[in-house]
Amino acid sequence: MDAFLSIKQVCHYTSLSKTTIYRKMAEGIFPCPHQLGANRVGWSAQAVENWIEGTKAKKLLRAVNLTRNNGETE
């Protein structure tokens, strides 16, 4: 069973503000929350963890590519 995180916990784990999280959701690049009750939503802890790991991987790949290209973007 997957655990769910509150927006406060998501902000803590990602170091992003609520505004940034909602903006990234609107852009389709951050996991959307699940409706847990009439007035409660929660983010899948696994989905947030996957997003964090994917972000780290993208940063690493970008650094490798910049190194290969002498600092020039493709």
N, C-alpha and C positions, 0 to 999 in steps of 0.2 A: 504494500500500500504506500502511495506517495504522500509525503507531508506537504502541507500548504503553508505559505508564508504571507504575512500581512505586508502592506505597502511599506510600513516602517522597517520591517525586516529586510525586504527587498532593497530598500535604500541603503541599509547598513551593509549588506553583503556585496552590493555592486558599487558602492561609493557614488551613486548617482542620486540626483534630487528627484522628487516626485514629478516635477515638470519634465525633466529629461526622460524619465521612464515612460510617461504618457506620450511624449513626442515620439520616442522610438517605437512605441506600440503603434501609433498612427502611421508611421513610416513602414511598418511591417517588419521591423528588425529587432523586436523584443517580444518575448512571450506574453500573450494576453492572459488575464486572470480568469479563474473559473468562478461561477456564481455558487456560493456555498450556502446561502440562505437568502431571505428576502432583502436583507440590508448588509450582506457580507460577501466579499470576494476574497480569493486567495490565489497566489501564484504557485504553481507546481515547483517545489524545491528542486526537483530533478531538471525541469526545463530551465530554471534560472542558472543552475550549475552548468548545464550544457552551454548556455549562452555565454557565461563567463569563460569557460574553457575555449569556446570558439573564438571569442574576442582575443584571448591570449594567443591562440594559434595564428590568427590573422596578423597581429602585431609582429609576431616572430617571422612569419613569411615575408612581410613587408620589409623588415630589417634585413633579412637575407637577400631579398631582391635588390634593395638599395645598395648593399655591399657589393653584390655582383655587378651592378651597373654603375659603380663609382659615384653613388649618391644621386643618380638621375632616375626619375620615374619613367616607367614605360609608356 
